[in-house]
Amino acid sequence: MSEREARLYLSVVTEPGDPQIAAAVQQRGAEDAWRHLVDATASDASTLASVRTRAERAAQILERASSIDARFIIPGDPEWPTQLADLDGPASISEQTGAPLGLWIAGTGNLAELTDAAVTIVGTRACTSYGETAATELAADLSNAGYTVISGGAYGIDAAAHRGAMARRTPTIAVMASGIDTPHPPSHSTMFRRIAERGLVISELPPGEFPTRTRFLARNRVLAALSQGTLLIEAAPRSGARHTVEWADALGRAVMAVPGPVTSSQSHTPHQLISQGVARLVTSAHAVMDNLAATAPSPAVPPKSAPSWERISNPAPSTPATSPQTAATQGQTIGP
């Protein structure tokens, strides 16, 4: 069994971010970790049968991936972002840790190249018109300056960030908490197809898998690790976007937040992180780039024009936005 096959099997039968699997792969390598998993379940007939049944799905998954022109990459491949190895360092957050076993990718971009100079933008799904404008225009200015915008494809801030980036020069990346062929939310299927036309849609999960709460949490560590910094735009006290910020901070990435109206509950988490010194206050793409400069290389292509968005230094009234609902080869396609 090759390392690629072992990582494929492990990704099919285990959950992303499993600390025991991550430790086993780090200490023993993927091939030995797979053999150890099979041996450890040998004494329990039902568990062993379940593992083998799921592993037998690998061939079907490869066929499904081939049908959508997807590819499976692993550490050591030319397209693998080396910065993901940072995930093997910090302690677990929400009982999850470790670099991905592999990544399923759909799209025309090169993941390693696109993440050389990148920023992750996250925030609430229930964004205000102020937050939507901030995400769209900041993403557009950063994209125009040559930075790849990475987000999670959700409603609200995520979708606004993707749209802003797609309107400009640099491709965007969507990191999924489901299989790349089972988009979530389903109403964003068209947006994901547009993203893949120039950029990438990626996931740790094999094709055909659906999102769960723990998979969203596991996805957040990848969002944080792929870029040189995370920008938070609007988040209520218990927002899941804060989890991505926690990972970015643990990984030593730049953490930034856009201030918002004091009358909006969605300003709570950005303001709290700024006041605690966890996040740097930013109000323009220039400020974001200044904060990224310590960790991110300059984009290979200079911007056509300087980012000009300064509108958020003079906030507009906070009003709800219209729902976005309405408005196992190396760098090759997987297949037989």
C-alpha positions in Angstrom: 0.0 0.0 0.0 1.3 3.4 -0.9 1.2 6.5 1.3 -1.4 8.0 -1.0 -3.6 5.0 -0.7 -3.2 4.9 3.1 -4.2 8.6 3.4 -7.1 8.0 1.1 -8.4 5.1 3.2 -7.9 7.0 6.4 -9.7 10.0 5.1 -12.7 7.8 4.1 -13.0 6.0 7.5 -12.1 8.7 10.0 -13.3 12.3 10.7 -11.2 15.4 9.9 -9.1 16.7 12.7 -9.1 13.4 14.8 -6.2 14.0 17.2 -5.5 10.2 17.6 -5.2 9.7 13.8 -3.2 12.9 13.5 -0.7 11.7 16.2 -0.5 8.2 14.6 0.3 9.7 11.1 2.9 12.0 12.6 4.6 9.3 14.6 4.3 6.3 12.3 3.4 7.5 8.9 0.2 7.1 7.0 0.8 3.4 5.9 1.6 2.2 9.4 -1.2 4.3 10.9 -3.7 2.6 8.6 -2.4 -0.9 9.5 -2.5 0.0 13.2 -6.2 1.2 12.8 -7.2 -2.1 11.2 -5.3 -4.2 13.8 -6.8 -2.1 16.7 -10.3 -2.9 15.5 -9.6 -6.6 14.7 -10.9 -7.8 18.1 -14.3 -6.1 17.5 -15.9 -7.8 14.6 -18.6 -5.2 14.1 -16.2 -2.3 14.2 -13.7 -4.0 11.9 -16.5 -4.8 9.4 -17.6 -1.1 9.5 -14.0 0.1 8.8 -13.6 -2.4 5.9 -17.0 -1.5 4.5 -16.2 2.2 4.5 -12.7 1.5 3.1 -14.3 -0.4 0.2 -16.0 2.8 -0.8 -12.7 4.2 -1.9 -13.0 3.0 -5.4 -16.5 4.4 -5.8 -15.2 7.7 -4.4 -12.4 7.8 -6.9 -14.9 7.2 -9.7 -17.1 10.0 -8.4 -14.2 12.4 -8.1 -13.2 11.6 -11.7 -16.7 12.3 -12.9 -16.4 15.9 -11.6 -12.7 16.4 -12.6 -11.6 16.5 -9.0 -8.2 15.5 -7.6 -6.8 14.2 -4.3 -3.6 15.7 -3.1 -1.4 14.8 -0.2 1.7 16.3 1.6 4.7 16.2 -0.7 2.6 16.9 -3.9 3.7 20.0 -5.8 0.2 21.5 -5.2 0.3 20.9 -1.4 0.6 24.1 0.7 3.5 23.5 3.1 2.0 25.9 5.6 -0.6 23.2 6.5 2.1 21.4 8.4 1.7 24.2 11.1 -1.5 22.4 12.1 0.7 19.6 13.6 2.1 21.9 16.1 -0.5 23.6 18.3 -2.6 21.8 20.9 -6.1 20.8 19.9 -9.0 23.3 19.8 -12.4 21.7 20.3 -10.7 18.4 20.5 -9.4 18.6 16.9 -5.9 19.1 15.5 -3.5 18.0 12.9 -2.9 18.7 9.2 -5.3 17.2 6.7 -4.6 13.7 5.6 -5.3 15.0 2.1 -7.4 17.4 0.2 -10.0 16.9 -2.5 -9.9 19.7 -5.0 -12.1 20.9 -7.8 -11.1 23.8 -10.0 -8.4 25.2 -12.3 -6.2 26.9 -9.8 -3.0 25.6 -8.1 -3.6 25.5 -4.4 0.1 26.0 -3.4 0.5 29.0 -5.7 -2.8 30.6 -4.8 -2.1 30.4 -1.0 1.4 32.0 -1.3 -0.3 35.4 -0.6 -3.7 34.9 0.8 -6.1 36.2 3.4 -9.0 34.4 5.1 -12.2 36.4 5.5 -14.9 35.1 7.9 -17.9 36.4 9.8 -21.5 35.9 10.6 -24.1 34.4 8.3 -26.7 36.9 9.5 -24.7 39.9 8.3 -26.0 43.5 8.2 -25.8 45.6 5.0 -22.8 47.3 6.6 -21.0 44.0 7.0 -21.9 42.8 3.6 -20.5 46.0 2.0 -17.3 45.7 4.1 -16.7 42.1 3.1 -17.5 42.6 -0.6 -15.4 45.7 -1.1 -12.4 44.7 1.1 -12.3 41.3 -0.7 -12.4 43.1 -4.1 -9.6 45.5 -3.1 -7.5 42.6 -1.8 -8.1 40.5 -4.9 -7.2 43.4 -7.1 -4.0 43.8 -5.1 -3.1 40.1 -5.9 -4.2 38.4 -2.7 -6.2 35.3 -2.8 -9.4 35.5 -0.7 -10.3 32.3 1.2 -13.6 31.7 2.9 -16.1 29.0 3.7 -18.9 29.6 1.1 -21.6 30.2 3.7 -24.4 32.8 3.7 -23.5 36.3 4.8 -19.9 37.4 5.1 -18.5 34.3 3.4 -20.6 34.8 0.2 -19.9 38.5 0.1 -16.2 37.9 0.3 -16.3 35.4 -2.5 -18.4 37.7 -4.7 -16.0 40.6 -4.1 -13.0 38.6 -5.0 -14.7 37.1 -8.2 -15.4 40.6 -9.4 -11.6 41.3 -9.5 -8.4 39.8 -10.7 -7.3 37.1 -8.2 -9.2 33.8 -7.9 -10.9 32.9 -4.7 -10.9 29.6 -2.7 -13.9 28.0 -0.9 -13.1 25.6 1.9 -16.0 23.2 2.4 -17.3 21.3 5.4 -18.8 18.7 3.1 -17.7 16.8 0.0 -16.9 19.1 -3.0 -19.8 17.6 -4.9 -22.4 18.2 -2.2 -22.2 22.0 -1.8 -23.5 23.5 1.4 -25.6 25.5 1.4 -27.2 23.9 -1.7 -28.5 27.3 -2.9 -24.8 28.4 -3.4 -24.2 25.7 -6.0 -23.9 28.3 -8.8 -21.4 30.3 -6.8 -19.3 27.3 -6.1 -19.2 26.5 -9.8 -18.1 30.0 -10.6 -15.4 29.8 -8.0 -14.0 26.6 -9.5 -13.9 28.2 -13.0 -10.9 30.3 -12.0 -10.1 29.3 -8.4 -10.7 26.3 -6.2 -13.3 24.5 -4.1 -11.6 22.2 -1.6 -12.4 19.9 1.3 -10.9 17.3 3.6 -14.0 15.2 3.2 -14.4 12.7 0.3 -17.0 13.4 -2.4 -20.5 12.5 -1.2 -20.1 13.5 2.4 -22.4 16.0 4.1 -21.6 18.6 6.8 -22.0 18.2 10.5 -21.2 20.6 13.4 -17.9 18.9 14.1 -17.0 19.0 10.4 -17.6 22.7 10.3 -15.3 23.1 13.3 -12.6 20.9 11.7 -12.9 23.0 8.5 -12.1 26.2 10.4 -8.6 25.1 11.2 -7.9 24.7 7.5 -9.4 28.1 6.8 -7.0 29.6 9.3 -3.9 27.6 8.2 -4.0 28.2 4.5 -3.6 32.0 4.6 -1.2 34.4 6.3 -4.0 36.1 8.2 -7.6 36.0 9.1 -10.0 39.0 8.9 -13.2 38.9 10.9 -16.1 41.0 9.8 -19.2 40.9 12.1 -19.7 38.1 14.5 -22.2 37.7 17.4 -21.0 36.5 20.8 -21.3 32.8 20.0 -20.4 33.0 16.3 -18.6 30.1 14.8 -16.3 32.5 12.9 -14.6 33.1 16.3 -13.4 29.5 16.1 -11.4 30.3 13.0 -9.9 33.3 14.7 -8.8 31.1 17.6 -7.0 28.8 15.2 -5.4 31.7 13.4 -4.1 33.1 16.7 -2.8 29.7 17.8 -1.0 29.3 14.5 0.7 32.7 14.8 -1.2 34.1 11.8 -2.2 37.8 11.6 -5.6 38.3 13.2 -7.6 41.4 12.2 -11.1 42.7 12.7 -13.3 45.3 11.2 -15.1 47.6 13.7 -18.8 48.0 13.4 -21.7 50.1 14.7 -22.0 49.9 18.5 -25.7 49.5 18.0 -25.3 46.1 16.3 -24.9 42.8 18.1 -22.8 41.6 15.2 -20.1 44.1 16.3 -19.7 42.3 19.7 -17.0 39.8 18.8 -14.8 42.0 16.6 -14.9 44.8 19.2 -14.1 42.3 22.0 -11.1 40.8 20.1 -9.8 44.3 19.3 -10.1 45.4 22.9 -8.4 42.2 24.2 -5.5 42.8 21.8 -6.2 39.5 20.0 -7.1 41.3 16.7 -5.7 44.4 15.0 -8.3 47.0 14.0 -8.4 47.4 10.2 -10.6 49.7 8.1 -9.1 49.3 4.7 -7.3 46.8 2.4 -4.1 48.8 2.9 -4.3 48.1 6.6 -5.0 44.4 6.0 -1.9 44.2 3.7 0.2 46.0 6.3 -0.7 43.4 8.9 -0.1 40.5 6.5 3.3 41.9 5.5 5.0 40.3 8.5 4.0 36.8 7.4 2.9 37.0 3.8 5.1 37.5 0.7 4.2 40.2 -1.7 1.8 39.1 -4.5 3.7 38.2 -7.7 1.6 40.6 -9.7 1.4 44.3 -8.5 -2.1 45.8 -8.1 -3.6 47.6 -11.0 -4.7 50.4 -8.6 -4.4 51.0 -4.9 -7.3 49.7 -2.8 -9.6 52.6 -2.0 -12.2 51.3 0.4 -12.3 53.6 3.4 -16.1 53.7 3.9 -16.1 51.7 7.1 -14.3 54.4 9.0 -17.7 56.2 8.8 -20.2 53.4 9.5 -23.7 53.5 7.9 -26.7 52.5 10.0 -26.9 48.8 10.8 -29.7 47.2 8.8 -30.3 43.5 7.9 -29.0 42.6 4.5 -31.0 40.7 1.9 -30.4 37.0 2.2 -27.8 35.7 -0.3 -30.2 32.8 -0.7 -32.1 35.0 -3.2 -29.9 37.5 -4.7 -5.4 9.8 -5.6 -3.1 11.4 -8.4 -0.5 14.0 -8.0 -1.7 17.2 -9.5 -3.8 15.2 -12.0 -7.5 14.2 -12.3 -8.3 11.1 -10.3 -9.6 8.2 -12.3 -9.0 4.7 -13.4 
